[in-house]
Amino acid sequence: MSQQGYVAAPPYSQAQPGMGGYQGGFGPGPSQPLYGHYGGPPQAFSTPPTGMMKSPVSSAAAMPPPPVSSQYSPNVQQNGAHPQRYPAPPAVSAPYGQPPQSAYSSMASPVPPPTQQLTNQMSAMNLGSYAPGPMQSAAPPTSPVAQQPFQTPPPPAMGQMAPGPQSPPPTMPMGGQSMAGPPMAGMGRPFPGPPPTGPGGFQQPGPGLAGPSGFPQQAGQFGGPMAGLQPGMPGAFPTAPGALAGPPQKKLDPDSIPSITQVIEDDQAKQGGQVFSTNIRGQVPPLVTTNFTVQDQGNASPRFIRCTTYSLPCTADLAKQCQVPLASIIKPFASLPKNETPLYVVKHGETGPVRCNRCKAYMCPYMQFIDGGRRYQCSFCNCVNEVPVFYFQHLDHMGRRVDFYERPELSLGSYEFEATMDYCKNNKPPNPPAYIFMIDVSYTNIKSGLVKLICDELKSLLEKLPREEGMESSAIKVGFVTYNKILHFYNVKSALAQPQMMVVSDTADMFVPLLDGFLVNYQDSRAVIYNLLDQIPDMFADTNESETVFAPVIQAGVEAFKEAECSGKLFIFHSSMPTAEAPGKLKNRDDKKLVNTDKEKMLFQPQKGVYEQLSKECVAQGCCVDLFLFPSQYVDLATMADVPSHTGGSVYKYSNFQMETDGEHFLRDLRKDVQKSIGFDAVMRVRTSTGFRATDFFGGIYMNNTTDIEMAAVDCDKAVTVEFKHDDTLSEETGAFMQCALLYTTISGQRRLRIHNVSLNCSSQLSELYKSCETDSLINFFAKSGFCLSGPCGPLLPCSCLFN
């Protein structure tokens, strides 16, 4: 046999020197696989009798087969195709003939003697299977080694095509059978005989056997196909794509993922300190982390409204295909920097604001005036309306009203209207709102010093109550209640020298024992209030009462607002589970056995009944509840926080409160909560142009119907997330319009309408949609929608919804 000729590498089903394999020759294969795992001892191998062997057949080409391109990681070995970068030296392997000079020749192991080389070659060629014989079944693997993940062994010398010992066992696509000889006639070929071989000894792929590009079939013995499955063929090995699965997926390049901090810094460098004008439809604003100044020129500031995308898909199918939720995050009372103009207030007198007769949208920059200014077409419903006589104005040569820049509702994206009596309850003007401070004076709060800390802070904090622009003092009234098992109301009328306390022990039927003197103006009764705040810690210094009530405390606040015919906010400072015998008594339901079970969602659901009814009464009266919680053990927060979450309130929780470590944190939260701008007894509605509509709403809200969002109060930190759905095709030319109208009571007791308008682009190209996406708004939507699902469905469903 010539030492210079090239001999094709044995298939997977053939044994190789230094590694276990399947037995060659006639007869059935072994009952168990003879290959071992990488690094383990080789299995036994028997050489066929010498009498059965024939002279070896040289390869058609005297060159080694071309390397197989790999679309996988360069660290994974693919059927004998080895990448050209390996830090380790190649494994010891017996070459066929003289090994060719290659880049690995300097790292190759010593070559065995020529006699040993010839023996290894002839035993590996399995010449006995060349003659026609019975079909042999490939024995299924029984060792768990075959299911281990790929490990990258060192490559053999160049020119060899020896799969590593960690390669999976052979499986065949046709019923698990393997052909011991050449393919039979009629099986995938129109004529009998083995198919011709291509250059380098590779077999030309037959009909139906062509794999994906980059994975040519490996050459078997005598120019035939290699036994076992090839890369890209069905069932080859777990990490290989099937023949019908398309090209293999490319791995995500970590270097292509943008850095969050780098994006923030780049946006700040590009748009920081710049003026952002809102005169362009569908313009993507700077990031929320960027310091910029907004100039309102027809669209609401991004401080008030941000969208998940500023280019809506034209059709519902395109919206489903893009997988981007269509939503807006509306923050109607967002704080504005001092260098930005506050909202203008439009006064139309007793006639009220101009509205569309069909959809009731308010006058905005998107309305089109026609017929010389005598009529206008609504941009939301396309209805043509008559212009009121008092509102008539001529048009200029561009079809725009002459007083365009004189009216905020025609030139600005955000503004306010003074509401008429038609927008007030019972057609009566509302009274100024009130703040009621309700302090838990049970044993825990007295001993921790929390009660004294609250009373001392309120002395200075009441001087900073929010007030209207230009007013010397705040119009907000204040009241005080202390409680444990019973409630104590205080008369702090300015005419009194000392405060008076009235006790209500019947918590089952709560009422307010006094009306005159409970809710007072702080400036008028400052001296009496100071005396009360000094006396409260001393009055309850010797208390041993540890049981408390909670629902009657909220009920007392609602009744006080009803008697005063005003709206307001309750500041409740509570410390423990309400276990006293009273409406709203709660039980400990912290059952660790329910965790990671189907009943775990019960731990996140509030207990219905008393607190659900309380939420409805609070919203109807405009009573917002802010809860400051100081628990030292388990409290049913899901139930106790239900009223604040539906009334536009907040929950502040300080577990195991310590004066030294948590005192400043609590005072900082309390100061911010009392001083921030706020509106009461609010109702909000979101109107859209034809083609899409608002469907879902998320936030601290209450809804009696599908359109009106009711909030007992809305402050500068509260935002409502609104999701939109298509109900018709949108036009790229006209775009899409959205108007948010908020009816509320100011802190001075005036009824107003706050309007925010936004115009968006529409596109039939996904690339335009993705370029207009806003990441912060997307995260806000996912977080709020997931939180709303976690209550009724438990924590697992939101996770699956977000990821699937």
Salt bridges, closest charged atoms under 4 A:
GLU340 OE2 - ARG303 NH2 2.63
ASP371 OD1 - ARG374 NH2 3.29
ASP371 OD2 - ARG375 NE 3.67
ASP403 OD1 - ARG401 NE 2.97
ASP403 OD2 - ARG407 NE 2.81
GLU409 OE2 - HIS348 NE2 3.74
GLU409 OE2 - ARG407 NH1 3.65
GLU416 OE1 - ARG752 NH1 3.15
GLU416 OE2 - ARG754 NE 2.65
GLU418 OE2 - LYS347 NZ 3.82
ASP456 OD2 - LYS452 NZ 3.64
GLU457 OE2 - ARG671 NE 2.87
GLU463 OE2 - ARG526 NE 3.42
ASP516 OD2 - LYS493 NZ 2.80
ASP534 OD1 - LYS459 NZ 2.06
GLU547 OE1 - LYS485 NZ 3.89
GLU565 OE1 - LYS428 NZ 3.70
GLU581 OE2 - LYS585 NZ 2.51
ASP590 OD2 - LYS592 NZ 3.73
ASP626 OD2 - LYS569 NZ 3.17
ASP636 OD2 - ARG589 NE 2.92
ASP642 OD1 - HIS646 ND1 3.38
GLU664 OE2 - ARG671 NH1 3.45
ASP669 OD2 - HIS665 NE2 3.24
ASP673 OD1 - LYS569 NZ 3.74
ASP673 OD1 - LYS676 NZ 3.26
ASP681 OD2 - LYS425 NZ 3.19
ASP708 OD1 - ARG685 NH2 2.79
ASP715 OD2 - LYS676 NZ 3.42
ASP715 OD2 - LYS718 NZ 2.92
ASP717 OD2 - LYS672 NZ 3.84
ASP717 OD2 - LYS676 NZ 3.56
GLU723 OE2 - LYS725 NZ 3.29
ASP727 OD2 - ARG693 NE 3.75
GLU768 OE2 - LYS771 NZ 3.42
GLU774 OE2 - ARG306 NH1 2.84
